[in-house]
Amino acid sequence: MGLLRFLPLVAVSAGCLLGETWRLANRQVSVRFELTSQGQFRLAGLSNLADGDEWRPAATGPAGPFGVMIEDLLLDGSEHYRLVNSSFTPAGRGGRRLTIVLDHQEVPVRIWFEAEVYPGQAVVRYRSRLRNLGSRPFWVTEARLANWSFEDEGRSWRAFQVNQWVKAGKGGNFEPIETAVSPEGTSVEVFSGAHGQHCAWLVARDDANRGLLLGWEFDGRARIRLRHKKSRGALEIFGGPVELFRAVGPGEEFRVPGAFLGLFRGDWDEASYRTHRFVEAALARPAPDPERFPYVMWDSWGYDQQLDERTLRRAADVAARMGIEVFVVDLGWARAIGDWQADAAKFPSGLKALSDYVHSLGMKFGLHFAFTEASPSAPMLRQHPDWFATEQTDYFGARSLCLSHRPVKEWIISEGVRMIREYGVDWILQDGENMVKRCTRQNHTHDPEDSNYSNSVDGLNAVVDAIQKAEPEVLWENCQDGGNMMTFSMVQRYVTSIAADDTGPLTTRQATYGVTFPFSPRYADRYMPGENLDGYITRSYMFGGPWIFMNRIAEWTDRQIDYASGEIALYKRLRPLIRSGRVYHLRNRPAETGSDAIQSMDAASGSSVIFAYREQTRAPQAVVRPRGLEPQRIYQVRFQDSPEQFLSSGDRLMQDGIRVVLAGPKSAEIVYLDPADGR
């Protein structure tokens, strides 16, 4: 495919070639863009107004703010454009949007660039789209989610990223990864999205603790690179979706998924806090039930697929007695994966009768829905064997469907809406081996070389959006492959996401520790298996989003039920401090030897809760140093299990720490810090 520069221009506005600048700001951040007199559109400056830090664009490197490759031409800030128009408009949730419309001076392409800021957030959200103004199609082969180059200020840099749940935890269990960035230009890479390696988040800070944070809104696989070229004085962040090959016909548009760039000064926890606050303010699907969420839930997977109506009714009775708020029937309720009709042999009274019974006990009713998979025995696959994706993954013997093939998408949407309405569903547990399939079929409605983008945007996102539009009150949980699609597109559609799937206490705490760097605690739900519970086990599962019991509760004794009921009551008292608290990772990542601790501080009340744990270590005590306290304020310190209480100033607690008694290996304690002055 040749250069597009020689195509005839069609319906291209004459526009304006004179230089122009735009400034978008709130009280925390200011971003400036310019269209030079030569027609180059670039970032002019980025300022952290709270800290006084200036981030100047480097003279070399990626020329942001957008970068889209159409065939062999990269449309970025080094190209030449005419201004069509610009505007400032509301962005929703109190935000302000700047829209700049540009026409390329030689190629028949129109580009819309949008940037947004939100009250109280030192973050700029941005995205772009382009329209083919020509008379023949072109192909988009690269779309950068990041395309930035900043002056390095002569400083050294460190990078921070977090793994997803990869290969059942064996290839990654939300491990935080801190890297010294080579000044010689060696890249630090984030490979994100469904079946990627990392969460869709990358942070860099210099030796003065000035930092940049980047997150992107794309569920497909993407590669983002950070590199420091000291010889050029530049810190570069660039990259986007992999395997992109998108045809854009005359008059058609292509949308580059959104991303956000934020500023901070401090440590990785500060970057985490800034990310959490922005995402909850501007992106995340609103949390339900402000007084009750994150929910306490029960999931049937403790019984595997050996489900029956009688067992589940007994489990519902016990769950309601314990204080469970959402009752979820996991895999095994349907006739087969991909045949989303209730199994009549397991539910002779009908699944709706079970749903009604659960509702009568005051609980929400949820169903497992692995809609990207289908068993070969499913009727629709016998009728449509070409609905498979070409790349197959094994999900309990089911095969992979291609969601961006239009008939597949339409069928899944129809089945999802029917299932919700017919069975009285309040909660969807979305699961599957890989939500964004690879597919190169020639007879599908997507381009065979474009399944990563198509199956993400036109497939997965379109399916969920359509079902949610039809049934907006139903809540969705992302459970892809145990937590393997941790992106900032995900947060816009799901109220929570899995962090630890059917794992032990230590592995669960490791997952919670890592995932709460990029994502707020509600996006760290935990599944707790096992029948013999104690304080070490239950409290290892309490910190984060929904706490999901996955036990054979229909067989529990009164003693087991009463113990779990007490722990659930404790969790319900704690969740207001956790759900919107500021997270501090007080000690190193949980490990088989040693002690670990994590803190959540509620900004409104000034109160904190600290969870401390002891693994296989001989030390009977751990010194835990809380953070974020007001130095001169007096706090009351008390414990869940120990009767000890005392008063101390914030600076003394942060400097000297709190001695927490952890009586033996595999023990836990909860520490409360409350302002003593009542302010």
N, C-alpha and C positions, 0 to 999 in steps of 0.2 A: 504493500500500500504506500502510495507516494505522499509527498507533502501536501497538505491542504492549502498552503498559502496561495496556490495558483487557481483555486476554485473561484468561480464568479461569486461576488457578494450579492446576497438576496435579502431585501427588507432589513438592511442595517441602518440604524439611525445615524445621522451625521454627528450628533452629540457635541461634546465640547472637548477641546484639546488643551485648554488652559489649566494650569496647576490649581489644585484645590485640596483642602485638608478638612478632616472631620475629627471630632473628639467625642468620645462616649465615656461617661464617668459616673461614679457614685462617690460616696465619702471614703471608700477604701481603695478604689482602683481607677486609673485613667488610662485609656488606650487611644492612640492617635493613628489615623491612616492618612495617606496622601496619594493624590494622583499628580505626578510631576508634570511639568510643562512638556516633557517628551512623551507623556502618556503611560508611564510606568506606575502601577498601583502597588503600594508597599505599606508595611508597618512603619510608622514614623517614630513611635515610642510607646513604652509601657511603664506605668508608674505605680508603685505601692504607696498610696497617699498616707496610710497609717504609719509606715516606717520610714518614708522618705527615700526608698530605693528606686533608682532609675534603671530600667532595662532597655538599653539602646540596641537597635538592630545592627548586626555586624555588616561590614562592607562586602563580605564574601559568604558563600554558603547558600542554603535554600532561600529563595526570595519569596517569602510569604506575602499575604496570609493564606493563599490557596495554591494548589498545584494539581492540575488535571492534565494527563497525557492523552491527546487524541491522535492515535496512530503514532507518528514520529515527532509530534510537536508538543512540548510541555508548556501549557498555559500557566504561567506563574507571574510573579512580580517583575520579572525581567522583560516580559513582552510589552506590547504597546496597545493601549485601549483608548476608546472614546467614552466619555461619561454620558449615559443616557438620562439617569436621574438618581436622586438619593432622597432618603426620608428617615425621620425618627418617629417611631410608633410604639405604643404599649406592647409588651411581650407576654403579658399574663403573669400571675403571681407577683405582681408589683414590679416586674422588670421593664427595661427600656431597650428597644431594638433599633439598631442602625442598619438600613438596607441601602446598598450601593449597587447600581445596575450599570454594567459596562459592556460595550461591544468591542471585540477585537478589531484592530485597524485593518487587518488584511484577510482574516479568516471569518467566514460567516457563522460566528458563535456569539451568543449573548450570555453573560455571566451575572448571576445574582450572588452577592456576598452579603451575609448577615452576621452581625455581632450583637451580643446581648450582655447587659449587666443587671444584677439584682441587688436589692437593698441589703446592706450589711455584708456583702460578699466581695472579697478581693479576687474575683474570678471573671474571666471573659469567656462566654460560650460563643461558638461560631460554627458556621456551616456555609455551603455554597451549592449552587446548582447551575447547570448550563443548558441552553437550548440551541438546537441545530437550526440555523437560519438559512442553510443552504438547500440545494436541490437534490442532494444524494446523501445516503447514510455515511456516518463515520463511526469509528469504534473507540471507546474509552478503554485504555489499557492500564492506566494508573490513576488513582484518586487519593491524594494525600490527606490523611486525617490530621497530620502535623506537617508543617513546612516552615519551620522557624530557625532563625540564626541570630544569636545575641552576642554582643561583645563579652568576652570572658573576664574583663577587668583585671587580667594578669593573675588570676587566682587558680587554685587547684579545685577539683570537683569530685564529688561522690554521688553515686546513683543508688536508688532504692526501688525494688520491685518485689512482687509477691507471687509465688506460684499459685495455681489453682489446685484442685483435687485431681491429680493426674494418675491414671492407671491404678485405681483403687488405693491411692496413697503411696504406692511404691515408687512412682516417678515424680511425686510431689504432693505435699500435704500442707498447702498454704504456707510454705517456708518463706519468711522474709529473706531477701538477698540484698546485701549492701556491697557495693563495688566501688573501688577507687577507679575513677575514669582516667584512662591513659591520655596524657597530653599529646600523644603522637597520632591521634585520630582513630584508634581502635574502637569499634562501636560496642556499646552495651545495647542488647536487643531484647525487646519484649515481644513474644509471640503469643497473641491473645485470641480469645473467641472460643467457640464450641470446638472441643477437642484440641485446643491450643495448650500451651504450657503455663501461661501466666495470666493473672488478672489484667484487665484493660486499664492499667494505671502505671505511671512512671513519674518518679520524683528525682530532682537533682538539686544539690545545694553546694555552695562554695565554702571555703574555709572561714568565711565571716558569717556563716549560717544564713546567707540570703538564698532563697530557694524558689524553684519553679515546680509546679505540679501539673500533670497532664492526664486527662482521662478521655476516653472516646466511646461513642455511642454506636457500636457496631457489634453484632453477635457472631458474624462470620469471622474467619481467621484473618488476622492482620499482623504485620510486622512493623514495629516502631523502633527506630534507632536513635540513640543519643551518642554523640561523639564530640570530643574536645580537640580542636585543632589549634594548639597553642601558637604555632608559627604564623597563623593567620589571625590570632586573637579572637577565635569564634567558638561558641558552644552551639551545636546544631542538634535539632530534634526534627525528625522527618520520617515519613512512611505511611502505609495505608494497607488496604485489603490486598491479599495475595490472589493470584490467578484471576485477575479481572480482565474481562473481554466483553464489553457491553456495546451492543449496537444501538445507535441513536439515529433514528430516521429523521427526515425533514419535518420540522415542526415539533419534534419530540424533545423531552427533557431528560437529563440525568441528574440525580441528586447525590451529592457526596455526604455520607453520614456525618452527623455533628460531632463536635469535640469541645473540650473546655481547657483553658490554660489559666492557672491560678498562681498567685504570689504568696509567699509566706516568709517569715523570719523565725528560725528556731530549729528544732530537731524533727525527727520523722513523725513523732506524735503530733507535733504542730501541723505538719502537712496533712496528716490523717484528719485532724479536727477540722481544718479548713475544707477538706474534701467532703467530709460528712455533712457539714453545715450547708455547703452549697448544694449538694445533691438533694438533701431533704427539702431545701427551700425552692429549688428550681426544676429538678428533674424527676424525683422519685414519685411513683404512684402513691397517693396519700394513704397513710396507714389508717386502718379501720378502727372503730371503737376506741377512741382516745383513752377511755378509762380502763379498758381491759386488754388491749393489745400490747405486747405480744401474747398470744394465747397459750394456754396449756392444752396440748392435743394428745390424742391417742391414735396410733396407726396399727393396722392389723397385721403388719409384716412379721410379727412374732409368731404368727401361725403360718407363715409362708403363704402358699396358695391353697392351703387346706382349709378353706372357708366354708361355713354353712350358716344358715339363718339362725339356728338355735344358739350356736356359740357366740355369734355377733350380738344377739339380743342380750345374752348374759353379760357380755363384755360392755354393752351400752349401760346396763344397770350399774355395774361396778364403776365405770367411767364417770357416770353422773354422781355417784356417791363420793368419789374421790375429788370432784371439782373440775373435771375435764371440761373444756369449752368447745372443742372441735373434735368430731369423731370421724376418722378417715378409713375407708375400706380400700386397701392397697391392691396391688396386682392379684388377679385371680377371681375377680367378681364377674367378669364377662365370659361369654362363651369361648372367646379366644382373643388374643391381641389382634386388634384390627377388626374384630367383629364385636362392636360395642353395644351388644345386647346382653342383658343380665342372664347369667346361667340359671335356667329354671330348675335344674336339679339341686343347686345350692340354695336357691331362693324360691321355694314353692309358693310362698305367699306374695312374691314379687319384691323387687328391690325397693320400689316406692313405699311398700309397707314398712320396710326397715327404716328408710329415711324418715317416714312419718313418726315412727316410734322414737328415733333419736331426737327429732324435733320436740316431741312431747316431753322429753326429759330435760329440755332446755339447752341442748347442744346444737351446734351447726353440723351439717352432714357433708362429708367430702368423699371424692372418688379419685382414684388413680387413673391417669389418662396419658398413655404413651403413644400419642397420635402420629409420631413419625415412624412407627414400626407396625408391621403386620405379619401375622402367621401365614404361612403358605396355605393353610386350611381356611382362611377367612374368605367368605363368599365374594367379596369385592375383588380380591386378588385372583381368584379363579376366573372371574369375569374379565379382569384387566391385568393380565400378567406383565404388561409393559409399564406398569406404575412403579416398578422397582427403580431405585437408584442403581447406578452401575457399581459403585463401591459399596460393599456390604459389611456391616458390623453385626455381631451376634448379640441379640437381646432376647434371652430366654427362648431361643429357637426362632424368633421372628426375624423378618427381613426388613431392610431399610426402604422407606418410601421417599419419593422425590417431591417435596412440597411445592416447588416452584413450577411443577407441571400443572397447568391450570385445572384439569379435571380432578387431580388428586386434592389440590387445595380446596376446591369447591365442595368435594365430598366430605373432607374432614371438617370444614366449617359447618356443613349441614348436620353431620353426626354429633359434633360438639354441642351445638345448640339443642338438638333433639335430646341428647343425653341429659343435659342440665335440666331441661323442662320436664322430661318424663320421670326422672328420678329425684327431683327436688334437691338439686345439688347447690351447696353454698360455697364449697371450696374445691378447687382443682389442684391435685397433686400432679403437675406435669413432669413426666419422666421420659427417659429414652437413652440410648447409647450415644447418640450424637444428633443434636437438634438441627444442625446445618450440614446436610448430606453433600457428598461429592457425586456428581452425575454428569456423564458425557454422552448420554443418549441423543441420537440424532433426531428422534421422533418426538421429543418433548418440546414444550412451548418455550423453554429457556434456551439460550445459546449453549451448546455443549461445552464451551470453554468458559462459561460464566456462572457455574453453579454455586460458587462460594458467595458471591454477592446476591445472586438471584434467590438461592435457598434461604438466605438470611432476610433480605428486605422484602422480596416478593413472596417468599414462602412462609417461614416461621413468623415474622412480624405481622404479615398480612393475615395469617390464620388467627393468631391470638387477638389482633385488633378487631377483626370481624366478629369473633365470638364474644369478645368483651363489649362491643357496641350493641350486640343483640341482647346480652345479659350483663349489664354493667354492675350489678350488685354482687356478682360472684367473685370471690377472691382467688388469686392464683399464686401458687408456690412453684418456684423454679427448682427442680430436682434433677437437672440433667446430669446423668452419669456421676452422681455423688457430689456435684458442685463443680462442673467443668464448663460453665458458660458465665463467668463472672465479669460482666461488662456493664457499662453505663447506658446501654440500650435495655438490658435486662431489668434494671431498677424502674424503668418507666412502665413496665407491664406487670410486674409481680410485687406483692407486698412483702415477700420474704424469699430467701434462697437457702438451700442446704449448705452447711459447712462440714458436717460430719455424719456419715451414713453408716449406721450399724457398726460402730467401732467402740473401743474401750475408752475409759475415762481419760487416759493420758493423750491418746490420739485426738480425742475430741477437744481437749484443751489446746493442743497444738494448732488445730484447725481454727478454733475461735481466736487464739492469739494472732494468727496471721491474717485472717480475713477481716478483722476489725481495724487493720490499717487502711485499706482502700474503702471499706464499706462500713456504714453505721451498724450498730449491734443488731438491729432488727433483720439484717440480711445475713445472719449467722444462726440459722436454726439447727438444732441438734437432735438426733434420733438416739434414744437411750434403750438398749436391749437389756436382757437379763431379768432374772426373777428374784435374786437375793440382793436387795438394795441396802445400802448404808449411807451415812453422811458423806463419806468420801466420794462415792459414786454419784449420788444425786446432785451434790453441789458442784461436781465436775461438769454437769450438764446445765447448770442454771444460768450462766452468763451468756447473753446474746438475745436472739429473737425467740420465736416460739420454741417452747420446750416440748418435745414430742416423745411421749412414752411409746415404746414398741415392745410391750411385754404381754405375756399370756394371762391377762388379768382376769379372764373368766374362770381361771383355776386358782386364783389367789385365796389365801386364808384371810380372816378378819384382821389378823395382826398385820399382814402385808398391806392390806387396804388402808388400815388406819395409819401406818407409817407413811405410806405414799401421800395420803391425804394431808398429813401435817407438813410434809415437804412442799407440797403444792401450795398450801396456804402461805408458807414462808415465801415462796417464789412470787406469789401475787402481791405480797407486801413490798417486795424488792423491785419489781419490774418498773415502777415509775422512776426509780433512780437509774435504771439501765437503759430504757428504751430511747431516751434522747440525751443521755449523759455524754460527757466528754471522757473518752477512753484514754487511760494511761497504762502503758505496758511497763510495769514497775520492775520486773526482773527479766532475765534472759528467757528465751523460748523454753517452754516446758520440756524436760528431758527425763530420762529414766533415773538419773541420779540428780539430787538437788531439790530445791524448792522453787515454786513459781508463784507469781501474784499478778493480778490485773485489777484495775480500779476504774470505776465510773463515777463522775462527779456531775451532779445536777446543778446547772448554772443558776436556775431560779432560786433554789433554796440554799445553795452552798453546801449541801450535804453530799457525802461520798459513801460508797460501799466498796470494800476491797475483798476479793476472794483470794485466799492464800491456800496453797497446797504443798504437801510433802510427798515426794516419791520415795525411792529407795536410798535414803540417806540416814546417817546416824545422828545428825543434828536434831535435837528435840525442839529447837526454836528457830525461827527465821526472823530476821530484822527486815521489816517492810517500810520503805520510805515513800509516803504518799506524795503526790505532786498536785500543783494547781491551787493550793490553799492560800488564803490571805495571810501574809506573814504575821501581822499584829492581832489577828483575830483569835479568840479562844474557842477551842473545839472540845466537845465531849467525845471521848473515845470509849466504845464499849464493844463487846464481842457476842457472837451468837451462842457459843457454848460455854465460854469462860465467864464467871461472875464478875471478873475484874472490870472496873470503870475508872477513868481519870480524866482530868482536864489538862490541856496543854495548848500552847500557842502554835499557830500555823508554822512559823519559822522553825521552832524547836522540833515539831513533828517531821518536817521535811528534812531537817539536818540530821537529827539523831535517829529518826525512824521509830517504829513501833515493834516491840518484841511480841511476836505471835507464837503461842505455844501450839505445837503440832505433835501430839502425844506419841505417835508412832508412824512407821512407814505407811504410806497410803492413807493419809488423814487430811482433813480440811478444816478451815475456820473462816468465818465471815466477820469482818471488822467494819464497824459503823463509825463515821465521823460526822458529827452534827454541830453546827455553830451553837455555842452556849448562850449567846446574847439574844437569840430569838429574832435577829434582823432578817 
